[in-house]
Amino acid sequence: MRGTQLVLKFLAVCILLYSGMAHAIEAPEGVVYCHGKMVVEFVFDRSDANNDVLLTVNGKTNKVMTAYSWFGSVQKPPKGFKFAILGEGKFDPLLVFEDHLLDAAENRYIKCN
């Protein structure tokens, strides 16, 4: 009986450890972009009618807004422009193009997943 209890406790610990590791190594939900050591990912938040995205920068996620028009609207958008993510700091705006992102400091982020 004592041996069975030890085996059950061991199995329970293994299951807890495995489930914790599975959450820690969570796969990205959207496209991941990189610039140096900076890692940026965004996915659309479909929980309401707004055009919000969940913007993740180096593991920290914030819900932010999007804009689909080019700023100043009298200017023609650059080739490949899709929309802007209105984040904070150097990510206000984060411009989304067909094949890259461009932050406010004009750093170019390329797909890395």
N, C-alpha and C positions, 0 to 999 in steps of 0.2 A: 504494500500500500504506500509506503514512504517513497519508494522508487517511482511510482506512478505520479505522485504529487510533484516530485522534482522535475520529471519530464514535462508535465503540464505547465509548470512555472517557467521552465526553459523555453517551451514553445510560445508561451504568452509573451515573454520578453523578446523573442525573435520577431514575432508579429509586430509588436510595438516599434521595435527598432526599424524594421523594414518599412512600415507605413510612414514613419517620420522621415526616412531617407527619400521615399517616393515623393513626398511633398516638397522637400528641399531641392530636388532636382527636377522641378516642374518645367515642362517643355514650354517654349514661348507660344503664345496664341496668334501673334501676328508676325509681320516681317520685322526682322531685327536689322538695325543699321549701326555701323561702327565708324568712329573717327578717333584714331589713337586708342586710348583706354576708355573712351566714352562709349557706352552702349545705349541705344535708344530703340524703343519698341512702342508701337501704338496699335490699338484695336478700337473699333467703333463700339460705343456703349449703346446698346439697343434697348435700354431699360425705360426710355421715355421717347418723346417725339423730337427731341432736340438732336442736333448734329454734334453730339459730344463724343470725345474719344478718351480712352484711358491711356495716358502718356506715361511710359515707364522709362526713367533715366537712371542707369546704374542701379537697378533694383527698386527704386522708389517710385511709386505710382501716384499720379494725380489725375483727377477728372478735369478736362479742359474743353474749351469750345473750338469750333472750326469756322473758317470763313471760305466761301467758294468764289469770291470775287477778288480781282487783283486790287491792291491798295491804290486809291486815287482814281480808280475806275476809268479815267480818261486815257491812261496808258494801256497799251496792249500787253497782256501777260507774256512772260518769257515762254519760249518753246518748251513743251513738256510739263508746264505747271498744271497741277491737279487741284490743290487746295492748300490753305494755310491752317496750321494748328496754333492757337493762341495760348501759349504756355506762360511761363514766368522767366524773367531774367534773359539769359542768352537764347532761350527757346520762345521768345515772344517777338516776332513770329518764328515758327518752324515751318519752312516752306516745303511742301511735298511735291516732288516732281515724279515723272514716270520711272526713273531709275536711281534717284538719290534724294536726300534731304539737304536743306541748307538752313543753318541757324542764323540768328541775328548778327553774329560776328562773321558770317559768310564761310563758316566751316562746312565742308562737304562730307556728308555721311553716306557711305555706300552699304548695300545689302551685305550682310555677313552671316546669314543662316541659310 
